[in-house]
């Protein structure tokens, strides 16, 4: 009987405590939820997004006299250079070259010569006859401007388009005025543009005119078999190419002006000049070339001493044309 009483009383007491606790929780819950709703929890996604999109640009110093802009965007840092800053970087690279002999130049022949005074700063095999590749197009441009009317309409036919390479992205049937074809000829070294001029005038006559021209100005070791430079028999010497560059600078500087252009758009075509020296303020124009037989070739003009003097820099048979030009220029101080 006593055990039965304990069991019944204990069960009723436990039940009462449970009911009381449940009632207390039900009374307190609205207060707790109201307090919790008044607490502002940070939106971590929004906060991260805010700082991920944060951007600031600051000038930085790379070395004495050279600056660039650095942009911090989110978790990324980017450094951008303007055209003048790129020039500073290349100039700094040039000045940092060791003061060694130009034997480090890879070109089989080269010359650095003032076209004003005729003084030769550096030369190696400068009278050796070598293939010149697309440097031929400098003479192609000269002769075309003498023999073909700038308003002549030239159509890209199948014979023209059969020429190796299509850097200008011409299509059969397209027609251009002659004055527009100098841009692809000299900016992107279009073999089709060279053939277009030659075939329009008469290919054999045009090539003969190229050979007559170089002989008339004293470039006696220069000769051509085609207007583009694809033929390994288009040959010259570093010295002869200086003569040609000097003639252009004096008599038809518009050719050099085209070679300095970065882009040109004619109707649906946009041609982008790949020359690496375009951002140099002292670059006065030039032409590059390449064929397996000629390797890399280059003929360029650079202003020195605040434009009072210009140097022709010619490299033939080079394995690293731009690096060779930089090394040679570093010696002209």
C-alpha positions, 0 to 999 in steps of 0.5 A, a space after each residue: 500500500 505504501 509503495 502504491 502511494 509513492 508511485 501514484 504521488 511521484 507520477 502526479 508530481 512529475 506530471 505537474 512539473 512538466 505541465 508548468 515548464 511547458 506553460 512557462 516556455 509558451 509564455 516566454 517564447 514571444 518575448 525571445 523571438 521579438 528580441 531576436 528579430 531586433 538584432 541585426 546580423 551582418 549579411 556576409 554575402 553582401 559584405 564580401 560582394 562589396 569588398 570583392 568589387 572594391 577598386 582603387 588605382 594607385 601610382 607605383 614606382 618600378 625603378 627610378 624614373 619609371 611609373 605605372 598604375 596599379 589597380 586593386 580590384 577585389 582580391 586581384 591586383 593588376 598593373 597597366 602601362 600606358 604607351 609612354 610607360 611601355 616606352 620607358 620600360 623598353 628604354 630601361 631594358 635597353 639601358 640595363 644591357 651589359 656594355 658588351 661588344 655587339 658580337 652578341 647580335 644574332 644578325 648575319 649582317 647589320 649597320 647603324 648609320 646616320 642618314 644625315 651625316 653618313 657616320 656609321 656607328 656600327 656595322 658587320 658584313 654590311 656589304 654582304 648580299 643577303 635575302 631581304 624578304 618583305 623589306 622588298 615592299 619598301 621599294 614596291 611602295 615607292 614604285 607603285 606610288 610612281 607608276 599607279 594612280 592613287 585613284 586607280 581601282 584594283 580588284 582582287 582576282 584569283 591570280 592575285 589571291 593565289 599568292 602565298 599568305 593573306 594577312 590582309 584578309 582580302 576576298 576574291 572580287 573585292 575592289 580597292 582604290 590604290 591609295 588604300 592598298 598601301 596600308 595593308 602592304 606596309 602595316 601587315 606586309 600583305 603579299 596580296 597587296 604587293 601582287 595587286 600593284 604589280 599585276 595591275 601595272 603589268 607584273 614584268 614591267 613592275 618588277 623591272 621598274 623596281 630594279 631600275 629604281 634601286 640602280 638609279 639611286 646607287 643601291 647597286 647590290 639590290 635586285 628583285 624577282 617578285 614584288 612581295 619578297 617571297 623569293 629568296 632572290 630578292 636580295 640587298 645589303 645592309 648598306 644598300 638598304 640605308 640608301 633606300 631608307 634615306 631616299 624614302 625619308 627625303 623624297 617620299 616620307 609618306 611611306 614611313 608615316 604609314 609604317 608608323 600607324 597602329 591601325 587602319 580601317 577601310 570598309 570592313 577591314 581593320 589592319 593592326 600593325 604588329 611592329 613592337 617599336 610603335 610606342 617608342 617616341 623616337 621610332 620614325 618608321 620601318 619595315 620587317 620581314 621573314 622567310 625561311 631563307 632570309 630569317 628575320 629582317 628589319 629596316 627602321 629609322 630612329 630619331 636621335 638628339 631631339 629629331 636633329 639626327 636619324 639613324 637607319 638600323 638594318 638587320 639581316 639574317 637575324 634570329 632575334 630581330 627586335 632584341 638585336 635592334 635594341 642592342 645596337 641602339 644601346 651603343 648609339 649614345 
